Amino acid sequence: MKVNICGIEHNVIECEDNFDIETHMGQIDYGNCTIKINKNIPDQLKVATLCHEILHGMLVHIGREDLSSDEQLVTALGNAINGSFKIKEVQQ
């Protein structure tokens, strides 16, 4: 799956990684334009995680790294976006 963040295409990859499932379900790599999503979480949580990582990307690409590092803000806005729009499950 691919997502466009501020005009930059990012690959979304479901993978088993060294994720701590209690605190870390996804990760965005700005340099490689990839988003990794933990494949061992439920589909609904994958979508919420994707929204969260996309929001990190948007904030970085608009020059607001300060806001992107605020996990509480990113989580709240990501949940608001996820609750407001229908996003289909993450698929490769």
PyMOL Python script that loads the backbone (N, CA, C, O; Angstrom):
from pymol import cmd

cmd.read_pdbstr("""\
ATOM      1  N   MET A   1       0.849  -1.171   0.000  1.00  0.00           N
ATOM      2  CA  MET A   1       0.000   0.000   0.000  1.00  0.00           C
ATOM      3  C   MET A   1       0.892   1.231   0.000  1.00  0.00           C
ATOM      4  O   MET A   1       1.988   1.216   0.562  1.00  0.00           O
ATOM      5  N   LYS A   2       0.428   2.271  -0.619  1.00  0.00           N
ATOM      6  CA  LYS A   2       1.145   3.542  -0.663  1.00  0.00           C
ATOM      7  C   LYS A   2       0.208   4.648  -0.181  1.00  0.00           C
ATOM      8  O   LYS A   2      -0.998   4.616  -0.427  1.00  0.00           O
ATOM      9  N   VAL A   3       0.788   5.617   0.507  1.00  0.00           N
ATOM     10  CA  VAL A   3       0.046   6.804   0.921  1.00  0.00           C
ATOM     11  C   VAL A   3       0.837   8.031   0.499  1.00  0.00           C
ATOM     12  O   VAL A   3       2.067   8.009   0.451  1.00  0.00           O
ATOM     13  N   ASN A   4       0.124   9.085   0.200  1.00  0.00           N
ATOM     14  CA  ASN A   4       0.743  10.337  -0.190  1.00  0.00           C
ATOM     15  C   ASN A   4       0.681  11.279   1.009  1.00  0.00           C
ATOM     16  O   ASN A   4      -0.398  11.582   1.518  1.00  0.00           O
ATOM     17  N   ILE A   5       1.841  11.734   1.448  1.00  0.00           N
ATOM     18  CA  ILE A   5       1.913  12.668   2.567  1.00  0.00           C
ATOM     19  C   ILE A   5       2.555  13.955   2.056  1.00  0.00           C
ATOM     20  O   ILE A   5       3.753  13.999   1.775  1.00  0.00           O
ATOM     21  N   CYS A   6       1.742  14.992   1.940  1.00  0.00           N
ATOM     22  CA  CYS A   6       2.218  16.301   1.480  1.00  0.00           C
ATOM     23  C   CYS A   6       2.956  16.194   0.149  1.00  0.00           C
ATOM     24  O   CYS A   6       3.984  16.838  -0.057  1.00  0.00           O
ATOM     25  N   GLY A   7       2.422  15.380  -0.741  1.00  0.00           N
ATOM     26  CA  GLY A   7       2.993  15.250  -2.077  1.00  0.00           C
ATOM     27  C   GLY A   7       4.117  14.239  -2.192  1.00  0.00           C
ATOM     28  O   GLY A   7       4.699  14.088  -3.266  1.00  0.00           O
ATOM     29  N   ILE A   8       4.434  13.543  -1.108  1.00  0.00           N
ATOM     30  CA  ILE A   8       5.519  12.560  -1.129  1.00  0.00           C
ATOM     31  C   ILE A   8       4.932  11.177  -0.882  1.00  0.00           C
ATOM     32  O   ILE A   8       4.276  10.935   0.132  1.00  0.00           O
ATOM     33  N   GLU A   9       5.180  10.274  -1.829  1.00  0.00           N
ATOM     34  CA  GLU A   9       4.658   8.919  -1.718  1.00  0.00           C
ATOM     35  C   GLU A   9       5.453   8.121  -0.691  1.00  0.00           C
ATOM     36  O   GLU A   9       6.684   8.118  -0.703  1.00  0.00           O
ATOM     37  N   HIS A  10       4.734   7.453   0.190  1.00  0.00           N
ATOM     38  CA  HIS A  10       5.332   6.603   1.225  1.00  0.00           C
ATOM     39  C   HIS A  10       4.796   5.188   1.064  1.00  0.00           C
ATOM     40  O   HIS A  10       3.601   4.996   0.836  1.00  0.00           O
ATOM     41  N   ASN A  11       5.663   4.212   1.181  1.00  0.00           N
ATOM     42  CA  ASN A  11       5.252   2.811   1.184  1.00  0.00           C
ATOM     43  C   ASN A  11       4.840   2.431   2.602  1.00  0.00           C
ATOM     44  O   ASN A  11       5.520   2.767   3.571  1.00  0.00           O
ATOM     45  N   VAL A  12       3.717   1.725   2.707  1.00  0.00           N
ATOM     46  CA  VAL A  12       3.258   1.218   3.994  1.00  0.00           C
ATOM     47  C   VAL A  12       3.530  -0.279   3.998  1.00  0.00           C
ATOM     48  O   VAL A  12       3.097  -1.014   3.111  1.00  0.00           O
ATOM     49  N   ILE A  13       4.260  -0.707   5.024  1.00  0.00           N
ATOM     50  CA  ILE A  13       4.687  -2.100   5.105  1.00  0.00           C
ATOM     51  C   ILE A  13       4.216  -2.680   6.429  1.00  0.00           C
ATOM     52  O   ILE A  13       4.488  -2.133   7.497  1.00  0.00           O
ATOM     53  N   GLU A  14       3.504  -3.797   6.339  1.00  0.00           N
ATOM     54  CA  GLU A  14       3.168  -4.541   7.543  1.00  0.00           C
ATOM     55  C   GLU A  14       4.321  -5.495   7.800  1.00  0.00           C
ATOM     56  O   GLU A  14       4.726  -6.241   6.908  1.00  0.00           O
ATOM     57  N   CYS A  15       4.843  -5.476   9.000  1.00  0.00           N
ATOM     58  CA  CYS A  15       6.006  -6.318   9.268  1.00  0.00           C
ATOM     59  C   CYS A  15       6.089  -6.698  10.728  1.00  0.00           C
ATOM     60  O   CYS A  15       5.464  -6.090  11.597  1.00  0.00           O
ATOM     61  N   GLU A  16       6.875  -7.714  10.966  1.00  0.00           N
ATOM     62  CA  GLU A  16       7.278  -8.042  12.327  1.00  0.00           C
ATOM     63  C   GLU A  16       8.595  -7.321  12.529  1.00  0.00           C
ATOM     64  O   GLU A  16       9.544  -7.510  11.768  1.00  0.00           O
ATOM     65  N   ASP A  17       8.643  -6.523  13.524  1.00  0.00           N
ATOM     66  CA  ASP A  17       9.838  -5.748  13.792  1.00  0.00           C
ATOM     67  C   ASP A  17      10.085  -5.825  15.284  1.00  0.00           C
ATOM     68  O   ASP A  17       9.432  -6.607  15.976  1.00  0.00           O
ATOM     69  N   ASN A  18      10.978  -5.061  15.777  1.00  0.00           N
ATOM     70  CA  ASN A  18      11.239  -5.025  17.207  1.00  0.00           C
ATOM     71  C   ASN A  18      10.284  -4.066  17.899  1.00  0.00           C
ATOM     72  O   ASN A  18      10.686  -3.275  18.752  1.00  0.00           O
ATOM     73  N   PHE A  19       9.009  -4.147  17.519  1.00  0.00           N
ATOM     74  CA  PHE A  19       8.005  -3.289  18.119  1.00  0.00           C
ATOM     75  C   PHE A  19       7.716  -3.744  19.543  1.00  0.00           C
ATOM     76  O   PHE A  19       7.582  -4.939  19.804  1.00  0.00           O
ATOM     77  N   ASP A  20       7.622  -2.799  20.452  1.00  0.00           N
ATOM     78  CA  ASP A  20       7.104  -3.076  21.781  1.00  0.00           C
ATOM     79  C   ASP A  20       5.601  -2.844  21.682  1.00  0.00           C
ATOM     80  O   ASP A  20       5.149  -1.699  21.666  1.00  0.00           O
ATOM     81  N   ILE A  21       4.831  -3.916  21.616  1.00  0.00           N
ATOM     82  CA  ILE A  21       3.398  -3.813  21.336  1.00  0.00           C
ATOM     83  C   ILE A  21       2.654  -2.962  22.369  1.00  0.00           C
ATOM     84  O   ILE A  21       1.565  -2.460  22.090  1.00  0.00           O
ATOM     85  N   GLU A  22       3.234  -2.799  23.551  1.00  0.00           N
ATOM     86  CA  GLU A  22       2.576  -1.973  24.564  1.00  0.00           C
ATOM     87  C   GLU A  22       2.666  -0.485  24.226  1.00  0.00           C
ATOM     88  O   GLU A  22       1.766   0.284  24.567  1.00  0.00           O
ATOM     89  N   THR A  23       3.741  -0.077  23.560  1.00  0.00           N
ATOM     90  CA  THR A  23       3.957   1.356  23.346  1.00  0.00           C
ATOM     91  C   THR A  23       4.256   1.734  21.899  1.00  0.00           C
ATOM     92  O   THR A  23       4.246   2.922  21.573  1.00  0.00           O
ATOM     93  N   HIS A  24       4.514   0.794  21.041  1.00  0.00           N
ATOM     94  CA  HIS A  24       5.022   1.111  19.705  1.00  0.00           C
ATOM     95  C   HIS A  24       4.407   0.179  18.667  1.00  0.00           C
ATOM     96  O   HIS A  24       4.785  -0.988  18.561  1.00  0.00           O
ATOM     97  N   MET A  25       3.463   0.703  17.911  1.00  0.00           N
ATOM     98  CA  MET A  25       2.764  -0.126  16.933  1.00  0.00           C
ATOM     99  C   MET A  25       3.116   0.216  15.492  1.00  0.00           C
ATOM    100  O   MET A  25       2.756  -0.508  14.564  1.00  0.00           O
ATOM    101  N   GLY A  26       3.819   1.320  15.317  1.00  0.00           N
ATOM    102  CA  GLY A  26       4.199   1.737  13.979  1.00  0.00           C
ATOM    103  C   GLY A  26       5.367   2.691  14.030  1.00  0.00           C
ATOM    104  O   GLY A  26       5.791   3.138  15.096  1.00  0.00           O
ATOM    105  N   GLN A  27       5.881   2.995  12.838  1.00  0.00           N
ATOM    106  CA  GLN A  27       7.049   3.871  12.755  1.00  0.00           C
ATOM    107  C   GLN A  27       7.119   4.456  11.354  1.00  0.00           C
ATOM    108  O   GLN A  27       6.915   3.752  10.366  1.00  0.00           O
ATOM    109  N   ILE A  28       7.408   5.741  11.279  1.00  0.00           N
ATOM    110  CA  ILE A  28       7.619   6.368   9.977  1.00  0.00           C
ATOM    111  C   ILE A  28       9.109   6.645   9.814  1.00  0.00           C
ATOM    112  O   ILE A  28       9.775   7.111  10.739  1.00  0.00           O
ATOM    113  N   ASP A  29       9.611   6.353   8.635  1.00  0.00           N
ATOM    114  CA  ASP A  29      11.008   6.628   8.289  1.00  0.00           C
ATOM    115  C   ASP A  29      10.968   7.705   7.214  1.00  0.00           C
ATOM    116  O   ASP A  29      10.658   7.427   6.056  1.00  0.00           O
ATOM    117  N   TYR A  30      11.280   8.921   7.599  1.00  0.00           N
ATOM    118  CA  TYR A  30      11.173  10.066   6.686  1.00  0.00           C
ATOM    119  C   TYR A  30      12.146   9.961   5.524  1.00  0.00           C
ATOM    120  O   TYR A  30      11.795  10.280   4.388  1.00  0.00           O
ATOM    121  N   GLY A  31      13.358   9.521   5.796  1.00  0.00           N
ATOM    122  CA  GLY A  31      14.382   9.438   4.756  1.00  0.00           C
ATOM    123  C   GLY A  31      14.078   8.404   3.689  1.00  0.00           C
ATOM    124  O   GLY A  31      14.349   8.625   2.508  1.00  0.00           O
ATOM    125  N   ASN A  32      13.512   7.269   4.104  1.00  0.00           N
ATOM    126  CA  ASN A  32      13.197   6.198   3.146  1.00  0.00           C
ATOM    127  C   ASN A  32      11.753   6.232   2.680  1.00  0.00           C
ATOM    128  O   ASN A  32      11.340   5.396   1.877  1.00  0.00           O
ATOM    129  N   CYS A  33      10.987   7.185   3.173  1.00  0.00           N
ATOM    130  CA  CYS A  33       9.571   7.327   2.804  1.00  0.00           C
ATOM    131  C   CYS A  33       8.815   6.016   3.002  1.00  0.00           C
ATOM    132  O   CYS A  33       8.132   5.537   2.097  1.00  0.00           O
ATOM    133  N   THR A  34       8.947   5.449   4.190  1.00  0.00           N
ATOM    134  CA  THR A  34       8.229   4.224   4.516  1.00  0.00           C
ATOM    135  C   THR A  34       7.543   4.361   5.869  1.00  0.00           C
ATOM    136  O   THR A  34       8.003   5.082   6.755  1.00  0.00           O
ATOM    137  N   ILE A  35       6.447   3.657   5.997  1.00  0.00           N
ATOM    138  CA  ILE A  35       5.748   3.536   7.264  1.00  0.00           C
ATOM    139  C   ILE A  35       5.645   2.044   7.549  1.00  0.00           C
ATOM    140  O   ILE A  35       5.123   1.279   6.739  1.00  0.00           O
ATOM    141  N   LYS A  36       6.150   1.644   8.709  1.00  0.00           N
ATOM    142  CA  LYS A  36       6.033   0.248   9.137  1.00  0.00           C
ATOM    143  C   LYS A  36       4.894   0.151  10.134  1.00  0.00           C
ATOM    144  O   LYS A  36       4.780   0.965  11.051  1.00  0.00           O
ATOM    145  N   ILE A  37       4.052  -0.856   9.943  1.00  0.00           N
ATOM    146  CA  ILE A  37       2.950  -1.134  10.851  1.00  0.00           C
ATOM    147  C   ILE A  37       3.136  -2.548  11.382  1.00  0.00           C
ATOM    148  O   ILE A  37       3.399  -3.475  10.616  1.00  0.00           O
ATOM    149  N   ASN A  38       3.001  -2.709  12.686  1.00  0.00           N
ATOM    150  CA  ASN A  38       3.125  -4.026  13.300  1.00  0.00           C
ATOM    151  C   ASN A  38       2.021  -4.939  12.764  1.00  0.00           C
ATOM    152  O   ASN A  38       0.838  -4.649  12.944  1.00  0.00           O
ATOM    153  N   LYS A  39       2.392  -6.022  12.119  1.00  0.00           N
ATOM    154  CA  LYS A  39       1.396  -6.908  11.519  1.00  0.00           C
ATOM    155  C   LYS A  39       0.680  -7.776  12.546  1.00  0.00           C
ATOM    156  O   LYS A  39      -0.272  -8.475  12.198  1.00  0.00           O
ATOM    157  N   ASN A  40       1.113  -7.746  13.795  1.00  0.00           N
ATOM    158  CA  ASN A  40       0.532  -8.588  14.830  1.00  0.00           C
ATOM    159  C   ASN A  40      -0.550  -7.890  15.649  1.00  0.00           C
ATOM    160  O   ASN A  40      -0.928  -8.376  16.715  1.00  0.00           O
ATOM    161  N   ILE A  41      -1.049  -6.762  15.165  1.00  0.00           N
ATOM    162  CA  ILE A  41      -2.123  -6.063  15.869  1.00  0.00           C
ATOM    163  C   ILE A  41      -3.402  -6.163  15.040  1.00  0.00           C
ATOM    164  O   ILE A  41      -3.334  -6.393  13.832  1.00  0.00           O
ATOM    165  N   PRO A  42      -4.571  -5.994  15.672  1.00  0.00           N
ATOM    166  CA  PRO A  42      -5.841  -6.076  14.926  1.00  0.00           C
ATOM    167  C   PRO A  42      -5.933  -5.021  13.823  1.00  0.00           C
ATOM    168  O   PRO A  42      -5.335  -3.949  13.920  1.00  0.00           O
ATOM    169  N   ASP A  43      -6.698  -5.346  12.769  1.00  0.00           N
ATOM    170  CA  ASP A  43      -6.824  -4.446  11.620  1.00  0.00           C
ATOM    171  C   ASP A  43      -7.286  -3.045  12.015  1.00  0.00           C
ATOM    172  O   ASP A  43      -6.784  -2.057  11.480  1.00  0.00           O
ATOM    173  N   GLN A  44      -8.223  -2.951  12.929  1.00  0.00           N
ATOM    174  CA  GLN A  44      -8.720  -1.635  13.351  1.00  0.00           C
ATOM    175  C   GLN A  44      -7.598  -0.808  13.985  1.00  0.00           C
ATOM    176  O   GLN A  44      -7.531   0.405  13.790  1.00  0.00           O
ATOM    177  N   LEU A  45      -6.735  -1.456  14.728  1.00  0.00           N
ATOM    178  CA  LEU A  45      -5.595  -0.764  15.337  1.00  0.00           C
ATOM    179  C   LEU A  45      -4.535  -0.412  14.289  1.00  0.00           C
ATOM    180  O   LEU A  45      -3.830   0.587  14.429  1.00  0.00           O
ATOM    181  N   LYS A  46      -4.423  -1.233  13.239  1.00  0.00           N
ATOM    182  CA  LYS A  46      -3.506  -0.901  12.139  1.00  0.00           C
ATOM    183  C   LYS A  46      -3.920   0.400  11.480  1.00  0.00           C
ATOM    184  O   LYS A  46      -3.072   1.234  11.162  1.00  0.00           O
ATOM    185  N   VAL A  47      -5.222   0.581  11.271  1.00  0.00           N
ATOM    186  CA  VAL A  47      -5.717   1.806  10.645  1.00  0.00           C
ATOM    187  C   VAL A  47      -5.444   3.010  11.547  1.00  0.00           C
ATOM    188  O   VAL A  47      -5.006   4.057  11.071  1.00  0.00           O
ATOM    189  N   ALA A  48      -5.703   2.862  12.849  1.00  0.00           N
ATOM    190  CA  ALA A  48      -5.436   3.953  13.790  1.00  0.00           C
ATOM    191  C   ALA A  48      -3.945   4.283  13.816  1.00  0.00           C
ATOM    192  O   ALA A  48      -3.565   5.453  13.879  1.00  0.00           O
ATOM    193  N   THR A  49      -3.116   3.267  13.768  1.00  0.00           N
ATOM    194  CA  THR A  49      -1.663   3.467  13.759  1.00  0.00           C
ATOM    195  C   THR A  49      -1.225   4.165  12.483  1.00  0.00           C
ATOM    196  O   THR A  49      -0.370   5.050  12.518  1.00  0.00           O
ATOM    197  N   LEU A  50      -1.803   3.773  11.364  1.00  0.00           N
ATOM    198  CA  LEU A  50      -1.479   4.435  10.093  1.00  0.00           C
ATOM    199  C   LEU A  50      -1.839   5.919  10.159  1.00  0.00           C
ATOM    200  O   LEU A  50      -1.052   6.763   9.731  1.00  0.00           O
ATOM    201  N   CYS A  51      -3.009   6.244  10.685  1.00  0.00           N
ATOM    202  CA  CYS A  51      -3.392   7.660  10.840  1.00  0.00           C
ATOM    203  C   CYS A  51      -2.377   8.404  11.697  1.00  0.00           C
ATOM    204  O   CYS A  51      -1.985   9.525  11.373  1.00  0.00           O
ATOM    205  N   HIS A  52      -1.960   7.793  12.767  1.00  0.00           N
ATOM    206  CA  HIS A  52      -0.975   8.391  13.675  1.00  0.00           C
ATOM    207  C   HIS A  52       0.343   8.672  12.954  1.00  0.00           C
ATOM    208  O   HIS A  52       0.906   9.759  13.077  1.00  0.00           O
ATOM    209  N   GLU A  53       0.827   7.691  12.206  1.00  0.00           N
ATOM    210  CA  GLU A  53       2.113   7.852  11.503  1.00  0.00           C
ATOM    211  C   GLU A  53       2.001   8.860  10.361  1.00  0.00           C
ATOM    212  O   GLU A  53       2.937   9.623  10.120  1.00  0.00           O
ATOM    213  N   ILE A  54       0.886   8.873   9.666  1.00  0.00           N
ATOM    214  CA  ILE A  54       0.670   9.871   8.608  1.00  0.00           C
ATOM    215  C   ILE A  54       0.703  11.274   9.213  1.00  0.00           C
ATOM    216  O   ILE A  54       1.279  12.194   8.633  1.00  0.00           O
ATOM    217  N   LEU A  55       0.088  11.429  10.369  1.00  0.00           N
ATOM    218  CA  LEU A  55       0.079  12.739  11.013  1.00  0.00           C
ATOM    219  C   LEU A  55       1.489  13.169  11.401  1.00  0.00           C
ATOM    220  O   LEU A  55       1.844  14.336  11.238  1.00  0.00           O
ATOM    221  N   HIS A  56       2.302  12.237  11.915  1.00  0.00           N
ATOM    222  CA  HIS A  56       3.716  12.564  12.164  1.00  0.00           C
ATOM    223  C   HIS A  56       4.348  13.098  10.875  1.00  0.00           C
ATOM    224  O   HIS A  56       5.021  14.129  10.884  1.00  0.00           O
ATOM    225  N   GLY A  57       4.125  12.390   9.777  1.00  0.00           N
ATOM    226  CA  GLY A  57       4.709  12.786   8.495  1.00  0.00           C
ATOM    227  C   GLY A  57       4.241  14.153   8.039  1.00  0.00           C
ATOM    228  O   GLY A  57       5.042  14.962   7.572  1.00  0.00           O
ATOM    229  N   MET A  58       2.954  14.415   8.169  1.00  0.00           N
ATOM    230  CA  MET A  58       2.418  15.712   7.759  1.00  0.00           C
ATOM    231  C   MET A  58       3.069  16.838   8.551  1.00  0.00           C
ATOM    232  O   MET A  58       3.474  17.851   7.979  1.00  0.00           O
ATOM    233  N   LEU A  59       3.170  16.664   9.853  1.00  0.00           N
ATOM    234  CA  LEU A  59       3.750  17.711  10.695  1.00  0.00           C
ATOM    235  C   LEU A  59       5.216  17.958  10.363  1.00  0.00           C
ATOM    236  O   LEU A  59       5.656  19.107  10.332  1.00  0.00           O
ATOM    237  N   VAL A  60       5.969  16.908  10.117  1.00  0.00           N
ATOM    238  CA  VAL A  60       7.374  17.075   9.744  1.00  0.00           C
ATOM    239  C   VAL A  60       7.494  17.778   8.398  1.00  0.00           C
ATOM    240  O   VAL A  60       8.318  18.678   8.236  1.00  0.00           O
ATOM    241  N   HIS A  61       6.670  17.368   7.429  1.00  0.00           N
ATOM    242  CA  HIS A  61       6.775  17.940   6.081  1.00  0.00           C
ATOM    243  C   HIS A  61       6.325  19.393   6.007  1.00  0.00           C
ATOM    244  O   HIS A  61       6.692  20.108   5.075  1.00  0.00           O
ATOM    245  N   ILE A  62       5.530  19.837   6.984  1.00  0.00           N
ATOM    246  CA  ILE A  62       5.156  21.260   6.980  1.00  0.00           C
ATOM    247  C   ILE A  62       6.074  22.077   7.896  1.00  0.00           C
ATOM    248  O   ILE A  62       5.825  23.253   8.160  1.00  0.00           O
ATOM    249  N   GLY A  63       7.136  21.429   8.371  1.00  0.00           N
ATOM    250  CA  GLY A  63       8.125  22.147   9.161  1.00  0.00           C
ATOM    251  C   GLY A  63       7.805  22.285  10.635  1.00  0.00           C
ATOM    252  O   GLY A  63       8.348  23.160  11.309  1.00  0.00           O
ATOM    253  N   ARG A  64       6.925  21.425  11.145  1.00  0.00           N
ATOM    254  CA  ARG A  64       6.553  21.498  12.562  1.00  0.00           C
ATOM    255  C   ARG A  64       7.013  20.250  13.315  1.00  0.00           C
ATOM    256  O   ARG A  64       6.218  19.535  13.925  1.00  0.00           O
ATOM    257  N   GLU A  65       8.322  20.016  13.250  1.00  0.00           N
ATOM    258  CA  GLU A  65       8.906  18.883  13.966  1.00  0.00           C
ATOM    259  C   GLU A  65       8.604  18.972  15.456  1.00  0.00           C
ATOM    260  O   GLU A  65       8.470  17.953  16.133  1.00  0.00           O
ATOM    261  N   ASP A  66       8.496  20.209  15.968  1.00  0.00           N
ATOM    262  CA  ASP A  66       8.184  20.396  17.390  1.00  0.00           C
ATOM    263  C   ASP A  66       6.842  19.768  17.751  1.00  0.00           C
ATOM    264  O   ASP A  66       6.704  19.147  18.805  1.00  0.00           O
ATOM    265  N   LEU A  67       5.859  19.932  16.876  1.00  0.00           N
ATOM    266  CA  LEU A  67       4.545  19.324  17.122  1.00  0.00           C
ATOM    267  C   LEU A  67       4.566  17.824  16.860  1.00  0.00           C
ATOM    268  O   LEU A  67       3.867  17.062  17.528  1.00  0.00           O
ATOM    269  N   SER A  68       5.365  17.402  15.892  1.00  0.00           N
ATOM    270  CA  SER A  68       5.452  15.976  15.573  1.00  0.00           C
ATOM    271  C   SER A  68       6.028  15.166  16.724  1.00  0.00           C
ATOM    272  O   SER A  68       5.723  13.982  16.863  1.00  0.00           O
ATOM    273  N   SER A  69       6.847  15.787  17.541  1.00  0.00           N
ATOM    274  CA  SER A  69       7.443  15.057  18.667  1.00  0.00           C
ATOM    275  C   SER A  69       6.526  15.017  19.888  1.00  0.00           C
ATOM    276  O   SER A  69       6.853  14.387  20.894  1.00  0.00           O
ATOM    277  N   ASP A  70       5.387  15.684  19.800  1.00  0.00           N
ATOM    278  CA  ASP A  70       4.410  15.675  20.894  1.00  0.00           C
ATOM    279  C   ASP A  70       3.463  14.487  20.690  1.00  0.00           C
ATOM    280  O   ASP A  70       2.444  14.603  20.010  1.00  0.00           O
ATOM    281  N   GLU A  71       3.815  13.343  21.290  1.00  0.00           N
ATOM    282  CA  GLU A  71       3.047  12.111  21.080  1.00  0.00           C
ATOM    283  C   GLU A  71       1.600  12.235  21.534  1.00  0.00           C
ATOM    284  O   GLU A  71       0.706  11.659  20.914  1.00  0.00           O
ATOM    285  N   GLN A  72       1.362  12.975  22.599  1.00  0.00           N
ATOM    286  CA  GLN A  72      -0.013  13.151  23.075  1.00  0.00           C
ATOM    287  C   GLN A  72      -0.853  13.885  22.031  1.00  0.00           C
ATOM    288  O   GLN A  72      -1.988  13.494  21.759  1.00  0.00           O
ATOM    289  N   LEU A  73      -0.305  14.933  21.455  1.00  0.00           N
ATOM    290  CA  LEU A  73      -1.004  15.684  20.407  1.00  0.00           C
ATOM    291  C   LEU A  73      -1.222  14.816  19.174  1.00  0.00           C
ATOM    292  O   LEU A  73      -2.329  14.772  18.636  1.00  0.00           O
ATOM    293  N   VAL A  74      -0.175  14.124  18.720  1.00  0.00           N
ATOM    294  CA  VAL A  74      -0.275  13.290  17.519  1.00  0.00           C
ATOM    295  C   VAL A  74      -1.300  12.180  17.726  1.00  0.00           C
ATOM    296  O   VAL A  74      -2.078  11.876  16.822  1.00  0.00           O
ATOM    297  N   THR A  75      -1.303  11.578  18.902  1.00  0.00           N
ATOM    298  CA  THR A  75      -2.272  10.522  19.193  1.00  0.00           C
ATOM    299  C   THR A  75      -3.692  11.069  19.184  1.00  0.00           C
ATOM    300  O   THR A  75      -4.584  10.465  18.589  1.00  0.00           O
ATOM    301  N   ALA A  76      -3.908  12.202  19.835  1.00  0.00           N
ATOM    302  CA  ALA A  76      -5.247  12.793  19.894  1.00  0.00           C
ATOM    303  C   ALA A  76      -5.752  13.170  18.504  1.00  0.00           C
ATOM    304  O   ALA A  76      -6.889  12.858  18.151  1.00  0.00           O
ATOM    305  N   LEU A  77      -4.915  13.838  17.718  1.00  0.00           N
ATOM    306  CA  LEU A  77      -5.337  14.236  16.367  1.00  0.00           C
ATOM    307  C   LEU A  77      -5.487  13.019  15.454  1.00  0.00           C
ATOM    308  O   LEU A  77      -6.408  12.968  14.639  1.00  0.00           O
ATOM    309  N   GLY A  78      -4.589  12.042  15.585  1.00  0.00           N
ATOM    310  CA  GLY A  78      -4.698  10.817  14.792  1.00  0.00           C
ATOM    311  C   GLY A  78      -6.000  10.089  15.088  1.00  0.00           C
ATOM    312  O   GLY A  78      -6.666   9.606  14.172  1.00  0.00           O
ATOM    313  N   ASN A  79      -6.366  10.009  16.361  1.00  0.00           N
ATOM    314  CA  ASN A  79      -7.632   9.372  16.735  1.00  0.00           C
ATOM    315  C   ASN A  79      -8.831  10.159  16.212  1.00  0.00           C
ATOM    316  O   ASN A  79      -9.830   9.570  15.798  1.00  0.00           O
ATOM    317  N   ALA A  80      -8.734  11.483  16.230  1.00  0.00           N
ATOM    318  CA  ALA A  80      -9.818  12.320  15.704  1.00  0.00           C
ATOM    319  C   ALA A  80      -9.987  12.105  14.201  1.00  0.00           C
ATOM    320  O   ALA A  80     -11.110  12.003  13.708  1.00  0.00           O
ATOM    321  N   ILE A  81      -8.880  12.038  13.484  1.00  0.00           N
ATOM    322  CA  ILE A  81      -8.939  11.789  12.036  1.00  0.00           C
ATOM    323  C   ILE A  81      -9.508  10.400  11.779  1.00  0.00           C
ATOM    324  O   ILE A  81     -10.391  10.232  10.939  1.00  0.00           O
ATOM    325  N   ASN A  82      -9.006   9.415  12.497  1.00  0.00           N
ATOM    326  CA  ASN A  82      -9.476   8.039  12.320  1.00  0.00           C
ATOM    327  C   ASN A  82     -10.964   7.922  12.631  1.00  0.00           C
ATOM    328  O   ASN A  82     -11.675   7.170  11.964  1.00  0.00           O
ATOM    329  N   GLY A  83     -11.445   8.658  13.637  1.00  0.00           N
ATOM    330  CA  GLY A  83     -12.857   8.608  13.998  1.00  0.00           C
ATOM    331  C   GLY A  83     -13.754   9.413  13.081  1.00  0.00           C
ATOM    332  O   GLY A  83     -14.974   9.253  13.110  1.00  0.00           O
ATOM    333  N   SER A  84     -13.166  10.278  12.268  1.00  0.00           N
ATOM    334  CA  SER A  84     -13.952  11.160  11.403  1.00  0.00           C
ATOM    335  C   SER A  84     -14.067  10.687   9.959  1.00  0.00           C
ATOM    336  O   SER A  84     -14.997  11.077   9.252  1.00  0.00           O
ATOM    337  N   PHE A  85     -13.139   9.858   9.521  1.00  0.00           N
ATOM    338  CA  PHE A  85     -13.100   9.420   8.131  1.00  0.00           C
ATOM    339  C   PHE A  85     -13.071   7.903   8.062  1.00  0.00           C
ATOM    340  O   PHE A  85     -12.517   7.245   8.943  1.00  0.00           O
ATOM    341  N   LYS A  86     -13.657   7.358   7.030  1.00  0.00           N
ATOM    342  CA  LYS A  86     -13.578   5.920   6.795  1.00  0.00           C
ATOM    343  C   LYS A  86     -12.290   5.615   6.067  1.00  0.00           C
ATOM    344  O   LYS A  86     -12.082   6.075   4.944  1.00  0.00           O
ATOM    345  N   ILE A  87     -11.433   4.851   6.692  1.00  0.00           N
ATOM    346  CA  ILE A  87     -10.186   4.428   6.070  1.00  0.00           C
ATOM    347  C   ILE A  87     -10.199   2.917   6.075  1.00  0.00           C
ATOM    348  O   ILE A  87     -10.366   2.290   7.121  1.00  0.00           O
ATOM    349  N   LYS A  88     -10.024   2.339   4.909  1.00  0.00           N
ATOM    350  CA  LYS A  88     -10.040   0.878   4.822  1.00  0.00           C
ATOM    351  C   LYS A  88      -8.796   0.310   5.464  1.00  0.00           C
ATOM    352  O   LYS A  88      -7.790   0.997   5.639  1.00  0.00           O
ATOM    353  N   GLU A  89      -8.889  -0.974   5.813  1.00  0.00           N
ATOM    354  CA  GLU A  89      -7.771  -1.617   6.500  1.00  0.00           C
ATOM    355  C   GLU A  89      -6.482  -1.517   5.691  1.00  0.00           C
ATOM    356  O   GLU A  89      -6.498  -1.355   4.471  1.00  0.00           O
ATOM    357  N   VAL A  90      -5.392  -1.615   6.395  1.00  0.00           N
ATOM    358  CA  VAL A  90      -4.069  -1.572   5.792  1.00  0.00           C
ATOM    359  C   VAL A  90      -3.855  -2.871   5.050  1.00  0.00           C
ATOM    360  O   VAL A  90      -3.999  -3.951   5.623  1.00  0.00           O
ATOM    361  N   GLN A  91      -3.513  -2.774   3.783  1.00  0.00           N
ATOM    362  CA  GLN A  91      -3.212  -3.951   2.985  1.00  0.00           C
ATOM    363  C   GLN A  91      -1.981  -3.648   2.166  1.00  0.00           C
ATOM    364  O   GLN A  91      -1.764  -2.517   1.730  1.00  0.00           O
ATOM    365  N   GLN A  92      -1.166  -4.692   1.960  1.00  0.00           N
ATOM    366  CA  GLN A  92       0.015  -4.503   1.116  1.00  0.00           C
ATOM    367  C   GLN A  92      -0.382  -4.656  -0.323  1.00  0.00           C
ATOM    368  O   GLN A  92       0.461  -4.536  -1.212  1.00  0.00           O
TER     369      GLN A  92
END
""", "prot")
cmd.dss("prot")
cmd.show_as("cartoon", "prot")
cmd.util.cbc("prot")
cmd.orient("prot")
